[in-house]
């Protein structure tokens, strides 16, 4: 199963140099939790995971061709 994964904020440090996103071939049924393990990101570093602009849960499997976005927690304000 092929996924395109885009990382935002400080999570971009997991991207290879000069890359905007990851193209990944993963087993069918891969979940967000498994994707994070594959990339080497601790779950506590991620605030929201979206597939095709829809928020997904940790145990919800991706499907072939999903566009996945990983967002870090955001701070600021008062």
DSSP file (Angstrom, degrees, kcal/mol; ACC not computed):
  #  RESIDUE AA STRUCTURE BP1 BP2  ACC     N-H-->O    O-->H-N    N-H-->O    O-->H-N    TCO  KAPPA ALPHA  PHI   PSI    X-CA   Y-CA   Z-CA
    1    1 A X              0   0    0      0, 0.0    25,-3.5     0, 0.0     2,-0.5   0.000 360.0 360.0 360.0 131.3    0.0    0.0    0.0
    2    2 A X  E     +A   25   0A   0     23,-0.2    63,-2.6    21,-0.0     2,-0.3  -0.853 360.0 179.3-104.1 131.2    1.5    3.4   -1.0
    3    3 A X  E     -A   24   0A   0     21,-2.8    21,-3.0    -2,-0.5     2,-0.5  -0.937  22.9-143.6-124.4 148.6    1.0    6.5    1.1
    4    4 A X  E     -Ab  23  67A   0     62,-2.1    64,-3.4    -2,-0.3     2,-0.5  -0.973  23.5-165.1-107.7 126.5    2.1   10.1    0.8
    5    5 A X  E     -Ab  22  68A   0     17,-3.1    17,-3.1    -2,-0.5     2,-0.4  -0.955   7.7-168.0-120.9 123.5    3.0   11.6    4.2
    6    6 A X  E     - b   0  69A   0     62,-3.2    64,-2.5    -2,-0.5     2,-0.4  -0.930   8.8-156.1-110.6 133.4    3.4   15.3    4.8
    7    7 A X  E     - b   0  70A   0     13,-0.5     2,-0.3    -2,-0.4    64,-0.2  -0.864   6.6-156.9-110.8 141.5    4.9   16.5    8.1
    8    8 A X    >   -     0   0    0     62,-1.9     3,-1.4    -2,-0.4    64,-0.2  -0.835  50.7 -10.2-118.4 155.3    4.4   19.9    9.6
    9    9 A X  G >  S-     0   0    0     -2,-0.3     3,-1.7     1,-0.3     4,-0.1  -0.282 127.9 -11.5  63.6-142.4    6.3   22.0   12.1
   10   10 A X  G >  S+     0   0    0      1,-0.3     3,-1.8     2,-0.2    -1,-0.3   0.669 122.8  78.5 -67.0 -17.2    9.2   20.4   13.9
   11   11 A X  G X  S+     0   0    0     -3,-1.4     3,-2.1     1,-0.3    -1,-0.3   0.727  73.5  81.0 -63.5 -19.0    8.1   16.9   12.7
   12   12 A X  G X   +     0   0    0     -3,-1.7     3,-2.1     1,-0.3    -1,-0.3   0.680  69.5  81.1 -61.3 -16.5    9.7   17.9    9.4
   13   13 A X  G <  S+     0   0    0     -3,-1.8    -1,-0.3     1,-0.3    -2,-0.1   0.702  83.2  63.7 -63.2 -16.5   13.1   16.9   10.9
   14   14 A X  G <  S+     0   0    0     -3,-2.1    -1,-0.3    -4,-0.1     2,-0.2   0.497  85.3  96.0 -84.6  -4.3   12.1   13.3   10.1
   15   15 A X  S <  S-     0   0    0     -3,-2.1     3,-0.1    -4,-0.1     7,-0.1  -0.598  85.4-106.7 -83.3 146.1   12.1   14.1    6.4
   16   16 A X    >   -     0   0    0     -2,-0.2     3,-1.5     1,-0.1    -1,-0.1  -0.378  56.0 -78.0 -62.7 152.5   15.2   13.3    4.2
   17   17 A X  T 3  S+     0   0    0      1,-0.3    -1,-0.1    -4,-0.1     3,-0.1  -0.227 117.2  12.6 -54.8 138.7   17.1   16.4    3.3
   18   18 A X  T 3  S+     0   0    0      1,-0.2     2,-0.4    -3,-0.1    -1,-0.3   0.723  99.6 123.5  65.6  24.9   15.5   18.4    0.4
   19   19 A X    <   -     0   0    0     -3,-1.5    -1,-0.2     1,-0.1     3,-0.1  -0.934  45.7-167.0-116.5 142.1   12.2   16.4    0.6
   20   20 A X  S    S-     0   0    0     -2,-0.4   -13,-0.5     1,-0.2     2,-0.3   0.692  75.4  -1.2 -94.2 -25.6    8.8   18.0    1.2
   21   21 A X  S    S-     0   0    0    -15,-0.2     2,-0.4    -5,-0.0   -15,-0.2  -0.946  72.3-104.9-155.4 172.2    7.0   14.7    1.9
   22   22 A X  E     -A    5   0A   0    -17,-3.1   -17,-3.1    -2,-0.3     2,-0.6  -0.888  15.4-155.6-106.7 136.6    7.5   10.9    2.3
   23   23 A X  E     -A    4   0A   0     -2,-0.4     2,-0.4   -19,-0.2   -19,-0.2  -0.967  27.9-175.3-105.2 117.1    6.3    8.4   -0.3
   24   24 A X  E     -A    3   0A   0    -21,-3.0   -21,-2.8    -2,-0.6     2,-0.6  -0.938  27.3-153.2-125.3 137.6    6.0    5.1    1.7
   25   25 A X  E     +A    2   0A   0     -2,-0.4     2,-0.3   -23,-0.2   -23,-0.2  -0.943  33.6 166.2-103.3 116.5    5.1    1.5    0.7
   26   26 A X        -     0   0    0    -25,-3.5     3,-0.1    -2,-0.6     4,-0.1  -0.861  40.8 -86.7-130.2 160.2    3.5   -0.1    3.7
   27   27 A X    >   -     0   0    0     -2,-0.3     3,-1.4     1,-0.1    -1,-0.0  -0.337  55.7 -92.2 -65.0 147.7    1.6   -3.3    4.4
   28   28 A X  T 3  S+     0   0    0      1,-0.2    -1,-0.1    33,-0.1    35,-0.1  -0.293 113.5  34.0 -55.3 144.5   -2.2   -3.2    3.9
   29   29 A X  T 3  S+     0   0    0     33,-0.6    -1,-0.2     1,-0.3    34,-0.1   0.505  78.5 162.2  85.8   4.8   -4.0   -2.3    7.1
   30   30 A X    <   -     0   0    0     -3,-1.4    32,-2.9    31,-0.1    -1,-0.3  -0.371  24.4-152.3 -59.3 132.0   -1.3    0.0    8.4
   31   31 A X  B  >  -E   61   0B   0     30,-0.3     4,-2.5    -2,-0.1    30,-0.2  -0.564  28.3-104.0-100.5 166.3   -2.6    2.2   11.1
   32   32 A X  H  > S+     0   0    0     28,-0.6     4,-2.5    25,-0.5     5,-0.2   0.900 122.8  54.2 -55.5 -41.1   -1.5    5.7   12.2
   33   33 A X  H  > S+     0   0    0     25,-1.6     4,-1.8     1,-0.2    -1,-0.2   0.915 110.5  45.7 -60.9 -42.2    0.2    4.2   15.3
   34   34 A X  H  > S+     0   0    0     24,-0.3     4,-2.4     2,-0.2    -1,-0.2   0.867 110.1  54.8 -68.5 -36.3    2.1    1.8   13.0
   35   35 A X  H  X S+     0   0    0     -4,-2.5     4,-2.2     2,-0.2     5,-0.2   0.925 106.8  50.4 -62.1 -44.8    3.0    4.6   10.6
   36   36 A X  H  X>S+     0   0    0     -4,-2.5     5,-2.5     1,-0.2     4,-2.1   0.912 110.5  49.6 -60.3 -42.4    4.5    6.7   13.5
   37   37 A X  H  <5S+     0   0    0     -4,-1.8    -1,-0.2     1,-0.2    -2,-0.2   0.917 109.8  52.1 -61.5 -42.2    6.6    3.7   14.5
   38   38 A X  H  <5S+     0   0    0     -4,-2.4    -2,-0.2     1,-0.2    -1,-0.2   0.885 114.8  41.0 -62.2 -40.1    7.8    3.2   10.9
   39   39 A X  H  <5S-     0   0    0     -4,-2.2    -1,-0.2    -5,-0.1    -2,-0.2   0.776 114.2-116.7 -78.7 -26.9    8.9    6.8   10.6
   40   40 A X  T  <5 +     0   0    0     -4,-2.1     2,-0.5     1,-0.3    -3,-0.2   0.743  63.8 143.8  94.2  28.6   10.4    6.9   14.2
   41   41 A X      < -     0   0    0     -5,-2.5    -1,-0.3    -6,-0.2     2,-0.2  -0.883  49.8-128.5-103.8 128.4    8.0    9.5   15.6
   42   42 A X    >   -     0   0    0     -2,-0.5     3,-2.3     1,-0.1     4,-0.3  -0.553  20.8-126.0 -70.0 135.8    6.9    9.2   19.3
   43   43 A X  G >  S+     0   0    0      1,-0.3     3,-1.5    -2,-0.2    -1,-0.1   0.791 108.0  65.1 -55.5 -29.1    3.1    9.5   19.5
   44   44 A X  G 3  S+     0   0    0      1,-0.3    -1,-0.3    28,-0.0    29,-0.2   0.652  93.2  62.1 -68.6 -14.2    3.4   12.3   22.0
   45   45 A X  G <  S+     0   0    0     -3,-2.3     2,-0.4    27,-0.1    28,-0.4   0.577  93.9  76.3 -84.0 -10.4    5.0   14.4   19.4
   46   46 A X    <   +     0   0    0     -3,-1.5    26,-0.3    -4,-0.3     3,-0.1  -0.876  47.8 177.2-112.5 132.6    1.8   14.4   17.2
   47   47 A X  S    S+     0   0    0     24,-3.4     2,-0.4    -2,-0.4    25,-0.2   0.867  72.5   9.7 -94.4 -48.7   -1.3   16.4   17.8
   48   48 A X  E     -C   71   0A   0     23,-1.3    23,-2.6     2,-0.0     2,-0.5  -0.994  55.8-162.0-138.6 140.5   -3.5   15.4   14.8
   49   49 A X  E     -C   70   0A   0      7,-0.4     7,-2.6    -2,-0.4     2,-0.4  -0.992  16.1-174.0-120.1 127.9   -3.2   12.9   12.0
   50   50 A X  E     -CD  69  55A   0     19,-2.5    19,-2.7    -2,-0.5     2,-0.5  -0.942  14.6-162.1-122.2 145.0   -5.3   13.4    8.9
   51   51 A X  E >  S-CD  68  54A   0      3,-2.8     3,-1.3    -2,-0.4    17,-0.2  -0.989  86.0 -12.7-122.2 119.8   -5.9   11.2    5.9
   52   52 A X  T 3  S-     0   0    0     15,-3.2    -1,-0.1    -2,-0.5    16,-0.1   0.892 130.9 -54.8  55.1  42.0   -7.3   13.0    2.9
   53   53 A X  T 3  S+     0   0    0     14,-0.4     2,-0.4     1,-0.2    -1,-0.3   0.566 116.2 112.5  69.9  13.7   -8.1   16.0    5.1
   54   54 A X  E <  S-D   51   0A   0     -3,-1.3    -3,-2.8     0, 0.0    -1,-0.2  -0.963  72.8-115.3-115.6 132.2  -10.1   13.9    7.6
   55   55 A X  E     -D   50   0A   0     -2,-0.4     2,-0.3    -5,-0.2    -5,-0.3  -0.413  35.4-160.8 -64.1 135.7   -8.9   13.3   11.2
   56   56 A X        -     0   0    0     -7,-2.6    -7,-0.4    -2,-0.1     2,-0.2  -0.859  12.7-122.8-118.9 155.8   -8.2    9.6   11.8
   57   57 A X    >   -     0   0    0     -2,-0.3     3,-1.5     1,-0.1   -25,-0.5  -0.525  33.0-103.8 -91.2 162.6   -7.9    7.7   15.1
   58   58 A X  T 3  S+     0   0    0      1,-0.3   -25,-1.6    -2,-0.2   -24,-0.3   0.768 120.2  42.2 -58.5 -28.7   -4.8    5.7   16.0
   59   59 A X  T 3  S+     0   0    0    -28,-0.1     2,-0.6   -27,-0.1    -1,-0.3   0.362  85.7 109.0-103.2   5.5   -6.4    2.3   15.2
   60   60 A X    <   -     0   0    0     -3,-1.5   -28,-0.6     1,-0.0   -27,-0.0  -0.730  68.5-130.2 -85.0 116.4   -8.1    3.3   11.9
   61   61 A X  B     -E   31   0B   0     -2,-0.6   -30,-0.3   -30,-0.2   -31,-0.1  -0.336  14.9-126.7 -69.9 146.5   -6.2    1.7    9.0
   62   62 A X        -     0   0    0    -32,-2.9   -33,-0.6     4,-0.0     2,-0.3  -0.372  21.1-136.6 -78.1 166.4   -5.2    3.7    6.0
   63   63 A X    >   -     0   0    0     -2,-0.1     3,-2.0   -35,-0.1    -1,-0.0  -0.870  37.6 -69.0-123.3 161.3   -6.1    2.8    2.4
   64   64 A X  T 3  S+     0   0    0     -2,-0.3   -61,-0.1     1,-0.3    -1,-0.1  -0.164 118.1  12.7 -48.7 129.6   -4.1    2.7   -0.8
   65   65 A X  T 3  S+     0   0    0    -63,-2.6    -1,-0.3     1,-0.2   -62,-0.2   0.477  84.5 160.1  83.7   2.9   -3.2    6.1   -2.0
   66   66 A X    <   -     0   0    0     -3,-2.0   -62,-2.1   -64,-0.3     2,-0.7  -0.262  37.7-138.2 -59.1 144.0   -4.1    8.1    1.1
   67   67 A X  E     -b    4   0A   0    -64,-0.2   -15,-3.2   -62,-0.0   -14,-0.4  -0.938  27.3-163.0-102.0 111.9   -2.5   11.5    1.6
   68   68 A X  E     -bC   5  51A   0    -64,-3.4   -62,-3.2    -2,-0.7     2,-0.4  -0.804  10.2-166.1-106.5 136.2   -1.5   11.6    5.3
   69   69 A X  E     -bC   6  50A   0    -19,-2.7   -19,-2.5    -2,-0.4     2,-0.5  -0.980   3.1-161.5-122.1 132.7   -0.7   14.8    7.2
   70   70 A X  E     -bC   7  49A   0    -64,-2.5   -62,-1.9    -2,-0.4     2,-0.4  -0.963   9.7-168.8-115.5 123.4    1.0   14.8   10.6
   71   71 A X  E     - C   0  48A   0    -23,-2.6   -24,-3.4    -2,-0.5   -23,-1.3  -0.910  13.0-138.6-114.4 137.0    0.7   17.9   12.8
   72   72 A X        -     0   0    0     -2,-0.4   -26,-0.2   -26,-0.3   -27,-0.1  -0.462  41.7 -81.4 -82.7 162.6    2.6   18.7   16.0
   73   73 A X        -     0   0    0    -28,-0.4     2,-0.4   -29,-0.2    -1,-0.1  -0.370  47.4-139.0 -61.1 145.4    1.0   20.3   19.0
   74   74 A X        -     0   0    0     -3,-0.1     2,-0.2   -65,-0.0    -1,-0.1  -0.907  20.3-173.3-112.4 135.1    0.7   24.0   18.7
   75   75 A X        +     0   0    0     -2,-0.4     2,-0.2     2,-0.0     0, 0.0  -0.691  28.3  88.6-118.0 174.4    1.3   26.5   21.5
   76   76 A X        +     0   0    0     -2,-0.2     2,-0.1     1,-0.1    -2,-0.0  -0.742  40.5  80.7 130.8-177.4    0.9   30.2   22.0
   77   77 A X              0   0    0     -2,-0.2    -1,-0.1     1,-0.2    -2,-0.0  -0.317 360.0 360.0  76.3-163.7   -1.6   32.7   23.1
   78   78 A X              0   0    0     -2,-0.1    -1,-0.2     0, 0.0     0, 0.0   0.407 360.0 360.0-104.4 360.0   -2.3   33.5   26.7
